[in-house]
Amino acid sequence: MDTPHTEEHEPIPDDESGTTYIGPMRVRRSETDTARTTDRRLLEWVDPRDDQRRAERTMRDSWRVLRIQSEFVAGFDAMSNVAEAVTVFGSARIRPDSREYDLAVRLGRVLGSAGYAVITGGGPGAMEAANRGAYETRSRSIGLNIELPFEQHLNPWVDVGMNFRYFFVRKTMFVKYAQAFVCLPGGFGTLDELFEALTLVQTKKVVRFPIVLLGRAHWAGLLDWMRETLLSAGVISEADLDLLHVVDEPEEAVEIIAAAAATRGRADAGADIGQEQP
């Protein structure tokens, strides 16, 4: 019999209830080992001398291929109507009363007003703020969440939200449906996405894809290190550094993105003229 919905039985807020996501499924007050996410189980090392564990892994991995495939299909279906979009990264730990949070809200508003959908990781902090700014302009606000033992609830400003099991599937969605990246102040996760985007553009896996760093003070030390250490050692080139645009105002970021879009349109038209037919 259901418990009556009274004051004594009000729902426990997600951040106090042990809420976790297992792929698209939300679990509250779960007694399972939520630290062992799907990604972690996929990447777990198995002792080659343990024949039983090796056999179990082989069987599980065969089925995982289907789960991975289904996650790609679900992501492609959910994002199929996304046209012009910008992916925004930033720390989940930024507080709502901070200058960085206000900056992210402004970015979401400016992007939304310019006609771009905003894609984030769907979590709290800078992601929530950017989604909020887009939501307030009635632009599409998209959150692509990931199964984690922490910082993983979808924020309330997301219109279209998905929960992914696998980081690599989620990362594909971030890139495939975006025309640019904007990185707000953040930590390891933001740096991971930043350098992955840089590598994709540097190796021409993605072409004419602007990467904008918002907040000169936050990014200055990293850029100095890249210039003084990486460039000096010859492991990157000056052209690689030129892939990054550093600004302080959201309006500057949108100007860079719009200019790149115009260049992309002209380049694509020229490519189509000379393209050989199969």
Stockholm file with secondary structure:
# STOCKHOLM 1.0

chainA/1-278         MDTPHTEEHEPIPDDESGTTYIGPMRVRRSETDTARTTDRRLLEWVDPRDDQRRAERTMRDSWRVLRIQSEFVAGFDAMSNVAEAVTVFGSARIRPDSREYDLAVRLGRVLGSAGYAVITGGGPGAMEAANRGAYETRSRSIGLNIELPFEQHLNPWVDVGMNFRYFFVRKTMFVKYAQAFVCLPGGFGTLDELFEALTLVQTKKVVRFPIVLLGRAHWAGLLDWMRETLLSAGVISEADLDLLHVVDEPEEAVEIIAAAAATRGRADAGADIGQEQP
#=GR chainA/1-278 SS CCCCCCGGGCCCCGGGTTCEEETTEEESSCCSCTTSCHHHHHHCCCCTTCHHHHHHHHHHHHHHHHHHHHHHHHHHHHHTTCCSEEEEECCTTCCTTSHHHHHHHHHHHHHHHTTCEEEECSCSTHHHHHHHHHHHTTCCEEEEEECCSSSCCCCTTCSEEEEESCHHHHHHHHHHTCSEEEECSCCHHHHHHHHHHHHHHHTTSSCSCCEEEECHHHHHHHHHHIIIIIIHHTSSCHHHHTTEEEESSHHHHHHHHHHHHHHHHHHHHHHHHTCCCC
#=GC SS_cons         CCCCCCGGGCCCCGGGTTCEEETTEEESSCCSCTTSCHHHHHHCCCCTTCHHHHHHHHHHHHHHHHHHHHHHHHHHHHHTTCCSEEEEECCTTCCTTSHHHHHHHHHHHHHHHTTCEEEECSCSTHHHHHHHHHHHTTCCEEEEEECCSSSCCCCTTCSEEEEESCHHHHHHHHHHTCSEEEECSCCHHHHHHHHHHHHHHHTTSSCSCCEEEECHHHHHHHHHHIIIIIIHHTSSCHHHHTTEEEESSHHHHHHHHHHHHHHHHHHHHHHHHTCCCC
//
